[in-house]
Amino acid sequence: MAANFADKTALEAHTVNLAAELRGTGVTVNAYRPGGVDTAMQAWIRDQDPGRIGAALHERFNRNYAEGALITPEHSAAVLLAHLAGDHTGAVWDVSTEPGGA
């Protein structure tokens, strides 16, 4: 989990730096964090035996689903497309970030 966090943090820092390097060229660079999306992989993990994948992981995936914490792939895509309609660069967008904001 820590390695995944470090990877995402590095990618976001690289996004901001690359956007600064490319400013004025017409190329935009942004990152998108959709959060939890209810994909086929999510459903597969929820359906697994807790002993096979680990009780904590199984419980977390099922809890997120039961609490409605996951968004649909269609919602994620719509939010991303709305962001892409702008000309911002160097932004890190969350699914909850309003398009047009940085």
N, C-alpha and C positions, 0 to 999 in steps of 0.2 A: 504494500500500500504506500509506503514512504517513497519507493522508487517511482511509482506511478505519479505521485504528487510532484516529485522533483522533475520528472519528464515534462509534465504539463506546465510547470512553472518556467522551465527553460524554453519551451516552445513559445509561451506567451511573451517572454522577454525577447526572444529572437524576432517575433512578429513586430514588436514595437521598434526594435533596432533596425530591422530591414525596411520597415515603412519609412523611417527617418532617412535612411540611405537612398531610398527611391523617390522621396518627395520631389514633386515637380516633373516627374517623368511620365505621368499618366497611369502608372501602375499603383494599385492599392493593395495593401497587405493587412489583413485582419484575421483574428481568430474567433472561433465560435464555440461556446460551451453550452451544449444543449441540456445538460443535466441528465436525469434518468428518463430514458425513452423506452416505452414498452415494445421491445423488439421480439423476434422469434427466439433469440438467445435468452432474453429475460424469461420468457415462458418456459423454455427448456430447463433452465436452472430451477425455476419454481417447481417443476414436475419431477425433479430428481429426488432420490432417496437421500435424506440428510446425512446418512452415514457415508455415502459415496462422495459428496462434495463438501462436507463439513457442516455441522449444525448451525454455526454462526452465520455462514454465508447463506445457507438455505433460509434461515429465519429472517435475515436482512432483506433478501429479495422478496420473500412473501409478505413481509411487513410493509415494504415500500409499495407493493401492488395493492394490498388491502387498504392502506391509508390514502390511496389515490395520488401518490407522490410521483407517478410516472406520467409523462405526456405521450401523445400518439406521435408516430413518425410524421404524419401529415401536419400536425401542429408545429413540430420542430422545423419542418421544411418551409412552412408558411412564414415563420418568424425569420428564418435565415434569408429567404427571398426578399422579404421586406427590408432587411438590412442591406442587402446587396443592391437595392435600388438607389441607395445613396452613394456619395463619393467620399465617405470617411476613409481614413487610412490610419493604421496604428492603433486600432481599437480592439478590445477584447470584449466580445458580446456574450452575455448570458441570455438564455432563452427568455428571461423576464425583463431584459433591457429593451426599452422602447426604441424602435428604429429611429435614426436621426440623432440619438444621443451617442456619446463617446464612451 
